[in-house]
Amino acid sequence: MVKDLLIGSPPDWNKKLIEDTFIPFEGIQIQQLPLTDKENQDSLMWMFSETGVYSVKTGYQAIQCWKNNRDQGPSSEEIMKTVWKKVWGLQTIPRHKVLIWKIINRALPVRSELINRGIRCSLLCPRCDSTIETINHLFLNCEHTRREWFGSQLGINFQNENLTDFIDWLISFILNNDKSTIITMAALLYSVWHARNQLVFKNKDIHGEVVIQRAKNSILSYKNVQQADLDHLNNIDSTRSMHRAQVPTKVKWVRPEKDVIKVNSDVNLSYPDSWGIGVIARNDEGLVMASGTWMRLGFHCAGTAEAWGLYQAVHFAHECGFNKVQFESDNERLIKLLQGSGGELPNYLGARQQLFFFSY
Ligand SMILES: [Zn+2]
């Protein structure tokens, strides 16, 4: 009862008791309630009606109110936007980021997924051979992976955590950790997936220690390569400013403006009637944020394939959560069609380009 939380006369809140009984947030809220000198008997009141008496109508209104309040919190779309922004912004090996993307989008070909898609294969986890290989099993419950999580720099012990959904854990890990910890986690994740694939496709059994070491090495060698690439890029820039007249006019990748991701795509005919598309997204430092390749059958003309390619690039950028994107294509006809006119277009280092920003 409220009177139990009061002390003295005139009554005041019993701070010590409130602090000992409630969590700090509740304690502060209670102590902010105004007190009256009048001595009233405590009674139960329904806070959603003026009289304090419950009715079905006010009950319904209360439910609506709680629902609205809940809706005001970040939507799952907003949460995922934050997740992707963080993931694609990581300065690490692109395939590590793509693996996270595939896991969260349930696009990873673990055996349970293959069976769901009607592909005949063994159902069991290739690493422990004891249960169905699902994303949850492979990354969370498999005894091999558990040892690797625990033995890694992260020292994560899934044994003690009452987790049932790896994707939930992954999302919350990304939201709650700094970039370098996420990079470490992603490297181990990739190393586990790599070890699993080595076993499936090459019959090579990679020891847990090697899985952990491989993850560590991959980050180190990526850092070294990035540094060398950046040095190279800076050399090109300084050469360009020194000898502007000598810059070749053929197409060369140019950094986008600050905070903009530039997405380049290219389509080519791999086999008769079979088109391949490559998409690469880079930030203003020239670092690869994401990349992907797709195959598509059945286009009879290059123009349609190019249009599909650009669509795929836009779709990919949207799914990656990039919100300031510059798309670059060297297909002049397509760009003209997109712009809806044959008017004067920017001619940039010899390539017709289309620049547009989108936000969602
Ligand atoms: Zn297993």
Residues whose N, C-alpha, C, O or C-beta is under 5 A from the ligand:
A	BS01	ZN	C125 R127 C128 D129 C142 E143
